[in-house]
Amino acid sequence: MAKHFVEQGKIKSESEFDIVKKKIDEICRLTFEAVKPRLDSKFGCFELFGFDFMLDSELNPVLIEVNTNPALFTDTSVQKDILPKLVDDTINLAV
């Protein structure tokens, strides 16, 4: 994704996109912090949440929604690149 923004002239190098990723991480952290008392904790179980973001013209992330049942199908090349690693990482974390 960072490569796309470099090609579009929005950022000078892919490493500049780390700032965007840090903002997204902080939004996710704050979201979970806000709903922490309402989350159920079940021993031996985990849940995968899907956070949907948009970036404005200044590359500021805007949270659109959080899904408790994110789609894991691979209709696009981006999904084909990202989702298998996401599933592997999630399973490795849970095990």
TORNU-302747 format. One line per field, with one value per residue: x, y, z of N, C-alpha, C in turn; residue in three letters; residue number from 0. Coordinates in steps of 0.02 Angstrom, whole numbers, plus 50000, padded with zeros to 5 digits. Example, Ala and Ser with C-alpha at 12.3 -4.5 7.8 and 13.67 -1.06 7.14 Angstrom:
2
neast <- 50660, 50642
nnorth <- 49716, 49888
nup <- 50390, 50354
caeast <- 50615, 50684
canorth <- 49775, 49947
caup <- 50390, 50357
ceast <- 50660, 50645
cnorth <- 49835, 50002
cup <- 50390, 50394
residu <- ALA, SER
num <- 0, 1
! end
This chain:
95
neast <- 50041, 50097, 50185, 50101, 50060, 50181, 50204, 50098, 50138, 50105, 50178, 50355, 50438, 50422, 50436, 50383, 50250, 50238, 50199, 50063, 50021, 50049, 49957, 49838, 49854, 49845, 49713, 49645, 49686, 49630, 49495, 49471, 49501, 49396, 49285, 49317, 49262, 49145, 49175, 49173, 49263, 49324, 49393, 49513, 49465, 49457, 49432, 49416, 49430, 49375, 49437, 49387, 49455, 49468, 49570, 49602, 49631, 49751, 49810, 49765, 49701, 49531, 49414, 49294, 49210, 49192, 49204, 49135, 49136, 49232, 49251, 49335, 49367, 49451, 49446, 49516, 49681, 49751, 49687, 49720, 49856, 49865, 49772, 49801, 49921, 49874, 49780, 49866, 49953, 49860, 49815, 49938, 49962, 49855, 49879
nnorth <- 49941, 50062, 50083, 50118, 50248, 50315, 50308, 50387, 50508, 50554, 50526, 50528, 50419, 50242, 50218, 50328, 50298, 50231, 50317, 50335, 50204, 50195, 50287, 50220, 50104, 50164, 50213, 50090, 50036, 50130, 50112, 49979, 49998, 50081, 49996, 49891, 49849, 49789, 49680, 49504, 49378, 49224, 49076, 48991, 49030, 49141, 49296, 49371, 49533, 49650, 49797, 49937, 50062, 50227, 50336, 50508, 50653, 50698, 50587, 50547, 50428, 50370, 50296, 50184, 50074, 49933, 49763, 49613, 49496, 49478, 49476, 49347, 49312, 49300, 49400, 49500, 49553, 49614, 49563, 49428, 49435, 49480, 49411, 49265, 49268, 49340, 49249, 49140, 49204, 49237, 49110, 49057, 49145, 49112, 48979
nup <- 50000, 50038, 49935, 49830, 49870, 49864, 49727, 49684, 49728, 49854, 49967, 50004, 50027, 50062, 50196, 50260, 50270, 50387, 50487, 50463, 50487, 50624, 50675, 50642, 50721, 50847, 50846, 50841, 50965, 51055, 51025, 51068, 51203, 51240, 51234, 51313, 51443, 51400, 51324, 51302, 51385, 51348, 51400, 51305, 51183, 51041, 50955, 50797, 50739, 50618, 50561, 50473, 50377, 50307, 50210, 50219, 50112, 50162, 50208, 50333, 50442, 50449, 50547, 50491, 50518, 50632, 50619, 50683, 50621, 50506, 50328, 50245, 50116, 49957, 49843, 49779, 49723, 49826, 49941, 49922, 49946, 50078, 50167, 50184, 50261, 50371, 50426, 50456, 50549, 50649, 50692, 50737, 50843, 50926, 50958
caeast <- 50000, 50141, 50213, 50050, 50061, 50243, 50192, 50050, 50169, 50077, 50234, 50419, 50465, 50375, 50443, 50338, 50185, 50238, 50161, 49993, 50009, 50048, 49892, 49788, 49864, 49819, 49640, 49623, 49696, 49580, 49430, 49466, 49500, 49329, 49234, 49346, 49216, 49088, 49199, 49172, 49325, 49310, 49455, 49523, 49432, 49478, 49388, 49451, 49392, 49395, 49432, 49387, 49478, 49477, 49620, 49582, 49680, 49814, 49827, 49743, 49652, 49465, 49381, 49227, 49171, 49226, 49164, 49150, 49139, 49259, 49254, 49402, 49372, 49507, 49422, 49563, 49752, 49771, 49662, 49760, 49921, 49861, 49732, 49832, 49967, 49833, 49753, 49923, 49975, 49807, 49818, 50000, 49952, 49807, 49908
canorth <- 50000, 50120, 50091, 50155, 50318, 50342, 50316, 50442, 50570, 50575, 50522, 50523, 50351, 50196, 50222, 50381, 50269, 50207, 50366, 50317, 50141, 50210, 50318, 50166, 50064, 50202, 50212, 50023, 50030, 50171, 50080, 49923, 50026, 50109, 49943, 49837, 49820, 49754, 49621, 49441, 49340, 49152, 49039, 48946, 49057, 49207, 49326, 49414, 49593, 49684, 49870, 49968, 50131, 50268, 50388, 50571, 50678, 50708, 50520, 50535, 50373, 50381, 50232, 50180, 50025, 49875, 49703, 49556, 49438, 49505, 49432, 49320, 49288, 49332, 49423, 49547, 49535, 49637, 49513, 49368, 49447, 49493, 49366, 49203, 49284, 49358, 49187, 49105, 49240, 49231, 49042, 49051, 49181, 49075, 48915
caup <- 50000, 50041, 49868, 49792, 49889, 49837, 49655, 49675, 49751, 49919, 50014, 49968, 50035, 50094, 50270, 50284, 50283, 50456, 50527, 50452, 50523, 50697, 50689, 50639, 50782, 50905, 50841, 50862, 51038, 51089, 51015, 51115, 51271, 51252, 51241, 51353, 51493, 51369, 51287, 51338, 51383, 51355, 51400, 51249, 51122, 51018, 50905, 50749, 50723, 50557, 50564, 50407, 50378, 50246, 50219, 50187, 50064, 50198, 50232, 50402, 50443, 50478, 50560, 50462, 50558, 50659, 50607, 50725, 50577, 50444, 50269, 50233, 50048, 49921, 49777, 49748, 49733, 49893, 49988, 49912, 49976, 50150, 50209, 50207, 50316, 50429, 50455, 50486, 50609, 50700, 50719, 50776, 50906, 50968, 50978
ceast <- 50043, 50170, 50165, 50053, 50126, 50234, 50145, 50078, 50142, 50131, 50298, 50450, 50414, 50379, 50400, 50269, 50181, 50199, 50087, 49977, 50007, 49983, 49837, 49793, 49834, 49742, 49612, 49629, 49643, 49509, 49420, 49464, 49429, 49277, 49257, 49298, 49159, 49110, 49196, 49239, 49308, 49375, 49457, 49492, 49464, 49429, 49430, 49405, 49420, 49384, 49436, 49404, 49475, 49534, 49597, 49639, 49749, 49840, 49813, 49691, 49587, 49433, 49311, 49183, 49218, 49179, 49184, 49153, 49166, 49261, 49326, 49408, 49425, 49486, 49473, 49635, 49777, 49749, 49702, 49829, 49917, 49828, 49765, 49881, 49928, 49806, 49809, 49945, 49924, 49809, 49881, 49995, 49907, 49835, 49967
cnorth <- 50063, 50135, 50131, 50230, 50352, 50356, 50374, 50509, 50595, 50574, 50512, 50453, 50308, 50200, 50277, 50354, 50240, 50253, 50351, 50253, 50151, 50243, 50266, 50122, 50100, 50205, 50144, 50014, 50068, 50141, 50022, 49947, 50051, 50054, 49885, 49807, 49778, 49692, 49559, 49406, 49267, 49114, 48991, 48970, 49124, 49231, 49372, 49472, 49623, 49758, 49897, 50041, 50161, 50316, 50451, 50595, 50691, 50643, 50510, 50480, 50393, 50313, 50233, 50134, 49971, 49816, 49647, 49492, 49461, 49453, 49410, 49290, 49328, 49349, 49468, 49525, 49557, 49586, 49448, 49374, 49449, 49437, 49300, 49215, 49303, 49296, 49148, 49138, 49234, 49162, 49032, 49087, 49142, 49011, 48930
cup <- 50000, 49973, 49824, 49807, 49867, 49762, 49640, 49698, 49817, 49973, 49973, 49971, 50072, 50170, 50300, 50301, 50354, 50502, 50523, 50492, 50598, 50717, 50689, 50701, 50843, 50904, 50863, 50937, 51077, 51082, 51063, 51188, 51288, 51265, 51284, 51405, 51463, 51330, 51331, 51330, 51397, 51349, 51340, 51184, 51103, 50966, 50861, 50731, 50658, 50563, 50493, 50414, 50308, 50262, 50184, 50141, 50095, 50228, 50307, 50401, 50478, 50486, 50533, 50505, 50584, 50650, 50654, 50684, 50509, 50388, 50257, 50163, 50010, 49849, 49741, 49761, 49801, 49946, 49983, 49943, 50052, 50191, 50228, 50265, 50379, 50464, 50489, 50551, 50666, 50733, 50760, 50843, 50954, 50995, 51021
residu <- MET, ALA, LYS, HIS, PHE, VAL, GLU, GLN, GLY, LYS, ILE, LYS, SER, GLU, SER, GLU, PHE, ASP, ILE, VAL, LYS, LYS, LYS, ILE, ASP, GLU, ILE, CYS, ARG, LEU, THR, PHE, GLU, ALA, VAL, LYS, PRO, ARG, LEU, ASP, SER, LYS, PHE, GLY, CYS, PHE, GLU, LEU, PHE, GLY, PHE, ASP, PHE, MET, LEU, ASP, SER, GLU, LEU, ASN, PRO, VAL, LEU, ILE, GLU, VAL, ASN, THR, ASN, PRO, ALA, LEU, PHE, THR, ASP, THR, SER, VAL, GLN, LYS, ASP, ILE, LEU, PRO, LYS, LEU, VAL, ASP, ASP, THR, ILE, ASN, LEU, ALA, VAL
num <- 0, 1, 2, 3, 4, 5, 6, 7, 8, 9, 10, 11, 12, 13, 14, 15, 16, 17, 18, 19, 20, 21, 22, 23, 24, 25, 26, 27, 28, 29, 30, 31, 32, 33, 34, 35, 36, 37, 38, 39, 40, 41, 42, 43, 44, 45, 46, 47, 48, 49, 50, 51, 52, 53, 54, 55, 56, 57, 58, 59, 60, 61, 62, 63, 64, 65, 66, 67, 68, 69, 70, 71, 72, 73, 74, 75, 76, 77, 78, 79, 80, 81, 82, 83, 84, 85, 86, 87, 88, 89, 90, 91, 92, 93, 94
! end
